[in-house]
Amino acid sequence: MSETHDDTPRYLRPYVRAAARHGGTFEAQLWRNREGQRIRFEAIVSLAGTTSFEGRRVLDLGCGIGDFAAHLADTGIAVAEGVGVEAVPELRGAAAARDLPRWSFRAGDFVADPTVIAAVGPDVVVCSGSLNTLPPRRAREVVTHAYAASRLGVVFNFLSDAGTRAGEDLHPARRFDTMRMLRFAVGLSPRVAFRQDHLDGHDACIWIARTNPALG
């Protein structure tokens, strides 16, 4: 998709426009810098625990150019199987071209069609940055579907409204009501972990584990 069409969902349009300008590159993912991305990835792994990824079937929703998969490989975490789902062809093609061991990348809009989540049969689902352009209700729907489809749980980050940079303009991304996201998470499972210390409150991360410990 090299240009934004009228039938492109609003939440995908910023990425389609960025891909038209930058192709399948880091810049097209709308991260501000690689260091911030790395810090978020580290927070996700530390919160869910390395055992949630090592030897597991991992699903990365909105995988972009495969940077999270590369982060796991670079830090010595070997998944049993990794699947990245990405709706923007330029980004998906760049991810596939990296030829990351045990990872495959497929087309899909997991917001409009949540069946692509369950189809993978994941142990753990990751959403890193992929909720940023969604309305809060749609974001919670994605997390709910991811949790239901997972064997171990879902881990996701979002831009927090409770940090020192809460008033900063982040368009086309948006901030979420952090306390509401926490209440929502606890409504899915009592086994919830939360972090907001990794970027001075700019970003928050939640891990929602399945309620049956025997599944681990």
Secondary structure, 3 states (H helix, E strand, C coil): CCCCCCCCCCCCHHHHHHHHHHCCCHHHHCCCCHHHHHHHHHHHHHHHCHHHCCCCEEEEECCCCCHHHHHHHHCCCCCCEEEEEECCHHHHHHHHHCCCCCEEEEECCCCCCCHHHHCCCCCEEEECCCCCCCCHHHHHHHHHHHHHHCCCEEEEEEEECCCCCCCCCCCCCCEECHHHHHHHHHHHCCCEEEECCCCCCCEEEEEEECCCHHHC
